Amino acid sequence: MEELEYVGFWTRTWAQLLDALLIALISYPLLYLAYGSIFSDSGTFSRGPIDLLLGWVFPVVWALVFWCKKAATPGKMAISARIVDAKTGTPITVRQALIRYLGYIVSSLPLGLGYVWAGFDARKQGWHDKLAGTVVVRPKQHGTRPVEFTG
């Protein structure tokens, strides 16, 4: 069986930034095509239905589809990480993926403390992971403590 380690805050942050960049590289050109230079004007929450779709719906669908089909977004794949059930190490369910995504709101509300929590937690879980019963793991690096699943 493959030895795994938990993935910590800073490594996960880099993966998240890569995902945000990829989403922006896809959605911004499409938004510019749809709205032209008016898209770059500030002052409104949403320019219209395409803005709502690409700015709000697309990132949610992106995360849920990648989590359920590949156990990781492209950013997490780039660091060889995957999201698994915290008890068994098996792929997460659609229910866990939905709870995890909604947990992002909980993690971000108190100044992002729920994300930073992963930097101090023994299993490197953010609040969204704790709510969904998930952990983020990758192949064990030299000198790190391996993951042991209890289920």
C-alpha positions as CSV (number, residue, x, y, z in Angstrom):
1,M,0.0,0.0,0.0
2,E,1.2,3.5,-0.8
3,E,2.5,5.6,2.1
4,L,0.8,9.0,2.3
5,E,1.3,12.2,4.2
6,Y,-1.2,15.0,4.9
7,V,-0.8,18.2,2.8
8,G,-0.4,21.4,4.8
9,F,-1.6,24.9,4.5
10,W,1.1,26.5,2.3
11,T,1.2,23.7,-0.2
12,R,-2.6,23.7,-0.4
13,T,-2.5,27.5,-0.8
14,W,-0.2,27.2,-3.9
15,A,-2.6,24.6,-5.4
16,Q,-5.6,26.9,-4.7
17,L,-3.8,29.8,-6.4
18,L,-3.0,27.7,-9.4
19,D,-6.7,26.7,-9.7
20,A,-7.8,30.3,-9.4
21,L,-5.3,31.2,-12.2
22,L,-6.7,28.4,-14.4
23,I,-10.3,29.5,-13.8
24,A,-9.4,33.1,-14.6
25,L,-7.6,32.1,-17.8
26,I,-10.8,30.3,-18.9
27,S,-13.4,32.7,-17.7
28,Y,-11.9,36.2,-18.3
29,P,-11.5,35.9,-22.1
30,L,-15.1,34.6,-22.3
31,L,-16.3,37.5,-20.2
32,Y,-14.5,39.9,-22.4
33,L,-16.0,38.4,-25.5
34,A,-19.4,38.6,-24.0
35,Y,-19.2,42.1,-22.5
36,G,-16.3,43.8,-24.2
37,S,-14.5,46.6,-22.4
38,I,-17.5,47.2,-20.2
39,F,-16.5,44.1,-18.3
40,S,-13.4,45.8,-16.9
41,D,-15.4,48.7,-15.5
42,S,-15.9,48.5,-11.8
43,G,-18.9,49.2,-9.7
44,T,-21.4,46.4,-10.2
45,F,-21.7,43.0,-8.7
46,S,-22.6,41.3,-11.9
47,R,-22.7,42.4,-15.5
48,G,-25.4,39.8,-16.4
49,P,-26.2,36.1,-16.7
50,I,-22.9,35.2,-18.4
51,D,-20.9,36.9,-15.6
52,L,-23.0,35.1,-13.0
53,L,-22.5,31.8,-14.8
54,L,-18.7,32.2,-15.3
55,G,-17.9,34.0,-12.1
56,W,-20.0,32.0,-9.6
57,V,-21.4,28.8,-11.1
58,F,-18.3,27.7,-13.1
59,P,-15.9,27.7,-10.1
60,V,-18.4,25.6,-8.0
61,V,-18.9,23.1,-10.8
62,W,-15.2,23.0,-11.5
63,A,-14.4,22.1,-8.0
64,L,-17.2,19.5,-7.5
65,V,-16.6,17.7,-10.8
66,F,-12.8,17.5,-10.3
67,W,-13.2,16.4,-6.6
68,C,-15.7,13.7,-7.5
69,K,-14.1,12.4,-10.7
70,K,-10.4,12.9,-10.1
71,A,-10.2,13.4,-6.3
72,A,-8.4,16.7,-6.9
73,T,-8.5,19.9,-8.9
74,P,-5.7,20.6,-11.4
75,G,-3.9,22.6,-8.7
76,K,-3.9,19.7,-6.3
77,M,-2.9,17.3,-9.1
78,A,0.1,19.5,-9.7
79,I,1.3,18.8,-6.2
80,S,0.3,15.1,-6.4
81,A,-2.4,15.7,-3.8
82,R,-5.9,14.2,-3.6
83,I,-8.9,14.6,-1.4
84,V,-10.1,11.4,0.4
85,D,-12.4,10.3,3.1
86,A,-10.7,10.9,6.5
87,K,-11.6,7.6,8.0
88,T,-11.1,5.2,5.1
89,G,-8.8,6.9,2.5
90,T,-11.3,6.1,-0.2
91,P,-12.6,8.7,-2.7
92,I,-15.0,11.2,-1.4
93,T,-18.8,11.0,-2.1
94,V,-20.8,13.7,-3.8
95,R,-22.3,14.5,-0.5
96,Q,-18.9,15.1,1.1
97,A,-17.9,17.2,-1.9
98,L,-21.0,19.4,-1.5
99,I,-20.4,19.7,2.3
100,R,-16.8,20.5,1.7
101,Y,-17.5,23.3,-0.8
102,L,-20.2,24.8,1.5
103,G,-17.6,24.5,4.2
104,Y,-15.4,26.9,2.3
105,I,-17.9,29.6,3.4
106,V,-17.5,28.6,7.0
107,S,-13.7,28.5,6.6
108,S,-13.5,31.9,5.1
109,L,-15.9,33.9,7.3
110,P,-13.7,34.6,10.3
111,L,-10.9,36.2,8.3
112,G,-10.0,32.8,6.7
113,L,-9.3,31.2,10.0
114,G,-10.8,27.9,8.8
115,Y,-8.2,27.7,6.1
116,V,-5.3,28.7,8.3
117,W,-6.4,26.0,10.8
118,A,-4.9,23.4,8.4
119,G,-1.5,24.8,9.3
120,F,-1.9,23.8,12.9
121,D,-4.1,20.8,12.8
122,A,-2.4,17.4,13.3
123,R,-4.2,16.0,10.2
124,K,-3.8,19.3,8.3
125,Q,-7.6,19.7,8.0
126,G,-9.3,23.0,7.4
127,W,-12.7,23.5,8.9
128,H,-14.3,22.6,5.5
129,D,-12.4,19.2,5.7
130,K,-13.6,18.6,9.3
131,L,-17.2,19.3,8.3
132,A,-17.0,17.0,5.3
133,G,-14.9,14.3,6.9
134,T,-12.1,14.6,4.4
135,V,-8.3,15.0,4.3
136,V,-5.9,16.1,1.7
137,V,-3.0,13.6,1.1
138,R,-0.2,12.9,-1.2
139,P,2.6,10.4,-1.6
140,K,4.9,10.5,1.5
141,Q,7.9,12.7,1.3
142,H,11.2,11.9,3.0
143,G,11.1,12.5,6.8
144,T,7.3,13.1,7.2
145,R,4.9,11.2,9.4
146,P,2.7,8.8,7.3
147,V,-1.1,8.8,7.3
148,E,-3.0,6.0,9.1
149,F,-6.7,5.6,8.3
150,T,-8.9,4.2,11.1
151,G,-11.8,2.9,9.1
